[in-house]
């Protein structure tokens, strides 16, 4: 199993969308919110994403394709 820790930054158009929920249900990964600050127009989340290595990589790519800024904080293996 692989895991990454990332900071997600959401543009105003995605702040009210269930992005983390979709990430976990559509990409077969487990998401653990470590810290977050979500406001009316912007938001960020520190998120751990765990799962099979291919699923984690696809989940990260999907986030970027969706318009979420993804910054790596600390990759590690479980």
BELKAQUI-V42201 format. One record per residue. N is the residue number from 1. RES is the residue in three letters. SS is DSSP state (a for helix, b for strand, c for the rest). Layout:
n:N res:RES ss:SS
n:N res:RES ss:SS
//
This chain:
n:1 res:UNK ss:c
n:2 res:UNK ss:b
n:3 res:UNK ss:b
n:4 res:UNK ss:b
n:5 res:UNK ss:b
n:6 res:UNK ss:b
n:7 res:UNK ss:b
n:8 res:UNK ss:b
n:9 res:UNK ss:b
n:10 res:UNK ss:b
n:11 res:UNK ss:c
n:12 res:UNK ss:a
n:13 res:UNK ss:a
n:14 res:UNK ss:a
n:15 res:UNK ss:c
n:16 res:UNK ss:c
n:17 res:UNK ss:c
n:18 res:UNK ss:c
n:19 res:UNK ss:a
n:20 res:UNK ss:a
n:21 res:UNK ss:a
n:22 res:UNK ss:a
n:23 res:UNK ss:a
n:24 res:UNK ss:a
n:25 res:UNK ss:a
n:26 res:UNK ss:a
n:27 res:UNK ss:c
n:28 res:UNK ss:c
n:29 res:UNK ss:c
n:30 res:UNK ss:b
n:31 res:UNK ss:b
n:32 res:UNK ss:b
n:33 res:UNK ss:b
n:34 res:UNK ss:b
n:35 res:UNK ss:b
n:36 res:UNK ss:b
n:37 res:UNK ss:b
n:38 res:UNK ss:b
n:39 res:UNK ss:c
n:40 res:UNK ss:c
n:41 res:UNK ss:c
n:42 res:UNK ss:c
n:43 res:UNK ss:b
n:44 res:UNK ss:b
n:45 res:UNK ss:b
n:46 res:UNK ss:b
n:47 res:UNK ss:b
n:48 res:UNK ss:b
n:49 res:UNK ss:b
n:50 res:UNK ss:b
n:51 res:UNK ss:b
n:52 res:UNK ss:c
n:53 res:UNK ss:a
n:54 res:UNK ss:a
n:55 res:UNK ss:a
n:56 res:UNK ss:a
n:57 res:UNK ss:a
n:58 res:UNK ss:a
n:59 res:UNK ss:a
n:60 res:UNK ss:a
n:61 res:UNK ss:a
n:62 res:UNK ss:a
n:63 res:UNK ss:a
n:64 res:UNK ss:a
n:65 res:UNK ss:a
n:66 res:UNK ss:a
n:67 res:UNK ss:c
n:68 res:UNK ss:c
n:69 res:UNK ss:b
n:70 res:UNK ss:b
n:71 res:UNK ss:b
n:72 res:UNK ss:b
n:73 res:UNK ss:b
n:74 res:UNK ss:b
n:75 res:UNK ss:b
n:76 res:UNK ss:b
n:77 res:UNK ss:b
n:78 res:UNK ss:c
//
